[in-house]
């Protein structure tokens, strides 16, 4: 299993090693100003459309110039020779038909299928179509959506999706899912998360326990966090070790 670490901007601040040593997910939204580092050229990079970032203001998002956004997304994919990238899964903003239109437009422009992202509103039949037609699919598990909250409360819901994809010869990505105890049971091909940066918020460090799972070790009470970047770097390296373990063993 491949575990992609998100929070690209934080990684840029703390990590000075070889970009080809780390599986990273970055968002086009993070690069919209035209500035980006060498990580985006790595073979271990996966690109999110960044369109989900507009959900912070759905009403404003409906008025976005999505044609222009998609054109710039396509140009970025071409410029940086991306091989793995997600569609604009913003059904709730522009409707599924428009999402499908943009998905086809991206594929026609770059010659590579975007990774479609299933949401509950699409229904099970649509998921079966996805795994028939696409070599790589994804399912959203973020807590920002009701679907994600339900999945987090009962993660074994995902087993049916994973098994169905694999039975059709497709790979599946779990967006925002790095519950390490569940990764042993749920055989995703890849997942991503920003969990690794949570420790710095509370001054906690992360450790890999004897069961191969990551958990947080709380800081001592009545102590302060003097250097969040140092904590981020420490926790990043723990997750980097876990990446290598997961690639070989999960």
C-alpha positions as CSV (number, residue, x, y, z in Angstrom):
1,X,0.0,0.0,0.0
2,X,1.2,3.5,-0.8
3,X,0.6,6.2,1.8
4,X,0.7,9.7,0.5
5,X,1.4,12.5,2.9
6,X,-0.6,15.6,2.3
7,X,0.0,19.2,3.6
8,X,2.5,19.9,0.9
9,X,3.3,23.4,2.0
10,X,4.3,22.1,5.5
11,X,6.5,19.5,3.9
12,X,8.3,22.1,1.8
13,X,9.1,24.0,5.0
14,X,10.6,21.2,7.0
15,X,12.0,18.6,4.6
16,X,15.2,19.1,2.6
17,X,15.8,15.5,1.5
18,X,15.3,13.9,-1.9
19,X,11.7,14.5,-3.2
20,X,11.9,11.0,-4.8
21,X,12.1,9.4,-1.3
22,X,8.6,10.5,-0.3
23,X,5.1,9.8,-1.5
24,X,3.4,13.2,-1.5
25,X,-0.1,14.4,-2.4
26,X,-0.3,18.0,-3.3
27,X,-3.2,20.1,-4.5
28,X,-3.4,22.2,-7.6
29,X,-5.1,24.8,-5.3
30,X,-1.7,25.1,-3.5
31,X,0.1,25.8,-6.8
32,X,-2.5,28.2,-8.3
33,X,0.0,31.1,-7.8
34,X,2.4,29.4,-10.2
35,X,4.9,28.5,-7.5
36,X,5.8,24.9,-6.8
37,X,8.8,22.8,-5.8
38,X,10.6,19.8,-7.2
39,X,8.2,17.5,-5.4
40,X,5.6,17.8,-8.1
41,X,8.0,16.3,-10.7
42,X,8.6,13.2,-8.6
43,X,7.2,9.8,-9.7
44,X,6.0,9.4,-6.1
45,X,3.6,12.4,-6.4
46,X,-0.1,12.4,-6.8
47,X,-2.1,15.5,-7.7
48,X,-5.4,16.6,-6.3
49,X,-7.5,19.0,-8.3
50,X,-7.9,21.3,-5.3
51,X,-11.5,22.0,-6.2
52,X,-12.7,20.6,-2.9
53,X,-11.0,23.7,-1.2
54,X,-13.9,25.8,-2.6
55,X,-16.3,24.0,-0.2
56,X,-15.4,26.5,2.5
57,X,-17.8,28.8,0.6
58,X,-20.1,26.7,-1.6
59,X,-22.2,29.7,-2.7
60,X,-19.2,31.5,-4.0
61,X,-17.8,28.3,-5.5
62,X,-20.9,28.1,-7.8
63,X,-19.9,31.4,-9.4
64,X,-16.3,30.3,-10.0
65,X,-15.0,30.3,-13.6
66,X,-14.7,26.5,-13.7
67,X,-13.8,26.4,-17.4
68,X,-10.8,28.6,-16.7
69,X,-9.9,26.5,-13.6
70,X,-10.0,23.2,-15.6
71,X,-7.9,24.8,-18.4
72,X,-5.2,25.8,-15.9
73,X,-5.4,22.4,-14.2
74,X,-4.8,20.8,-17.6
75,X,-1.9,23.1,-18.3
76,X,-0.3,22.3,-14.9
77,X,-0.7,18.5,-15.5
78,X,1.1,18.9,-18.9
79,X,3.8,21.3,-17.6
80,X,4.7,18.9,-14.7
81,X,4.1,15.6,-16.6
82,X,1.7,14.3,-14.0
83,X,0.7,10.7,-14.2
84,X,-1.7,10.4,-11.3
85,X,-4.3,13.1,-10.7
86,X,-7.9,13.3,-9.5
87,X,-11.0,14.7,-11.3
88,X,-12.8,17.7,-10.0
89,X,-15.2,15.8,-7.7
90,X,-17.5,18.8,-7.0
91,X,-20.8,17.2,-7.8
92,X,-22.5,19.2,-5.1
93,X,-21.4,22.5,-6.7
94,X,-21.7,22.0,-10.4
95,X,-23.6,18.7,-10.8
96,X,-22.4,15.2,-11.9
97,X,-22.9,15.9,-15.6
98,X,-20.6,18.8,-15.5
99,X,-18.1,16.8,-13.5
100,X,-18.2,14.1,-16.2
101,X,-17.7,16.8,-18.9
102,X,-14.6,18.2,-17.2
103,X,-13.3,14.6,-16.6
104,X,-13.5,13.9,-20.3
105,X,-12.0,17.2,-21.2
106,X,-9.0,16.6,-19.0
107,X,-8.5,13.0,-20.4
108,X,-8.8,14.2,-24.0
109,X,-6.3,17.0,-23.4
110,X,-3.6,14.9,-21.6
111,X,-4.3,11.4,-22.8
112,X,-4.5,10.0,-19.2
113,X,-7.6,9.1,-17.3
114,X,-8.2,11.2,-14.2
115,X,-9.0,9.3,-11.1
116,X,-12.8,9.6,-10.5
117,X,-13.9,10.0,-6.9
118,X,-17.1,8.3,-5.7
119,X,-19.5,10.1,-3.4
120,X,-22.7,8.6,-2.0
121,X,-24.9,10.8,-4.3
122,X,-23.6,8.9,-7.3
123,X,-25.1,5.6,-6.1
124,X,-23.7,2.0,-6.2
125,X,-24.4,1.4,-9.9
126,X,-22.2,4.4,-10.7
127,X,-19.4,3.0,-8.6
128,X,-19.6,-0.3,-10.5
129,X,-19.4,1.6,-13.8
130,X,-16.3,3.5,-12.4
131,X,-14.4,0.3,-11.7
132,X,-15.3,-1.2,-15.1
133,X,-14.2,1.9,-17.0
134,X,-11.3,3.3,-15.0
135,X,-8.0,1.7,-13.9
136,X,-7.8,3.8,-10.7
137,X,-10.8,5.1,-8.6
138,X,-11.1,6.8,-5.3
139,X,-13.6,7.2,-2.5
140,X,-13.9,10.2,-0.2
141,X,-13.6,9.5,3.5
142,X,-12.9,13.0,4.8
143,X,-14.7,14.1,8.0
144,X,-15.7,17.3,6.2
145,X,-18.6,15.4,4.5
146,X,-21.4,13.3,6.0
147,X,-20.3,10.3,3.9
148,X,-16.9,10.5,5.5
149,X,-18.3,10.7,9.0
150,X,-20.4,7.6,8.5
151,X,-17.4,5.7,7.1
152,X,-15.1,6.7,10.0
153,X,-17.7,5.3,12.4
154,X,-17.8,2.0,10.5
155,X,-14.7,1.7,8.3
156,X,-15.5,-1.8,7.3
157,X,-18.1,-0.3,4.9
158,X,-15.1,0.3,2.7
159,X,-14.3,-3.4,2.3
160,X,-17.1,-3.8,-0.3
161,X,-15.7,-0.9,-2.4
162,X,-12.2,-2.3,-2.2
163,X,-13.1,-5.8,-3.1
164,X,-15.3,-4.7,-6.0
165,X,-12.5,-2.6,-7.4
166,X,-10.0,-5.4,-7.1
167,X,-12.4,-7.9,-8.6
168,X,-12.6,-5.7,-11.7
169,X,-8.8,-5.2,-11.9
170,X,-9.0,-1.6,-10.7
171,X,-6.9,0.1,-8.0
172,X,-8.6,2.2,-5.3
173,X,-7.5,5.2,-3.3
174,X,-8.9,6.2,0.1
175,X,-9.0,10.0,0.2
176,X,-8.1,11.3,3.7
177,X,-7.9,7.8,5.3
178,X,-4.9,6.8,7.4
179,X,-6.4,5.0,10.3
180,X,-3.4,2.7,10.7
181,X,-5.2,-0.1,12.7
182,X,-7.7,-0.3,9.9
183,X,-5.2,-0.3,7.1
184,X,-4.2,-3.8,8.0
185,X,-7.8,-4.9,7.3
186,X,-8.6,-2.6,4.4
187,X,-6.4,-3.4,1.4
188,X,-6.4,0.0,-0.3
189,X,-3.8,0.4,-3.0
190,X,-3.2,3.9,-1.8
191,X,-4.4,6.4,0.8
192,X,-3.5,9.9,1.9
193,X,-3.9,12.1,5.0
194,X,-2.7,15.2,6.8
195,X,-2.8,13.2,10.1
196,X,1.0,13.5,10.5
197,X,0.7,17.3,11.2
198,X,-1.8,16.9,14.0
199,X,0.9,16.3,16.6
200,X,2.4,19.8,16.3
201,X,-1.0,21.4,17.1
202,X,-0.9,19.8,20.5
203,X,2.8,19.3,21.1
204,X,2.4,15.5,20.6
205,X,4.9,13.2,19.0
206,X,4.0,10.1,17.0
207,X,5.4,6.6,17.5
208,X,5.0,3.3,15.7
209,X,3.8,0.8,18.3
210,X,4.6,-2.9,18.5
211,X,1.6,-3.7,16.3
212,X,2.9,-1.5,13.5
213,X,0.3,1.2,14.1
214,X,1.0,4.9,14.6
215,X,-0.3,6.6,17.7
216,X,0.3,9.9,19.4
217,X,2.3,10.3,22.6
218,X,1.0,13.3,24.4
219,X,3.3,16.0,25.7
220,X,3.7,16.5,29.4
221,X,1.1,18.7,31.1
222,X,2.1,22.2,31.9
223,X,4.6,22.3,29.0
224,X,4.6,24.6,26.0
225,X,5.4,23.9,22.3
226,X,8.5,26.0,21.5
227,X,9.2,24.7,18.0
228,X,6.2,23.3,16.0
229,X,8.4,22.8,13.0
230,X,10.7,20.5,14.9
231,X,7.7,18.4,16.0
232,X,6.4,18.4,12.4
233,X,9.8,17.2,11.2
234,X,10.0,14.5,13.8
235,X,6.5,13.2,13.1
236,X,7.1,13.5,9.4
237,X,10.1,11.1,9.7
238,X,8.0,8.7,11.7
239,X,5.4,8.7,8.9
240,X,8.2,8.4,6.3
241,X,9.3,5.1,8.0
242,X,5.7,4.0,8.1
243,X,5.4,4.7,4.3
244,X,8.2,2.4,3.6
245,X,6.8,-0.3,5.9
246,X,3.3,0.0,4.3
247,X,4.7,-0.2,0.8
248,X,6.3,-3.6,1.6
249,X,3.8,-5.1,4.1
250,X,0.3,-3.7,3.7
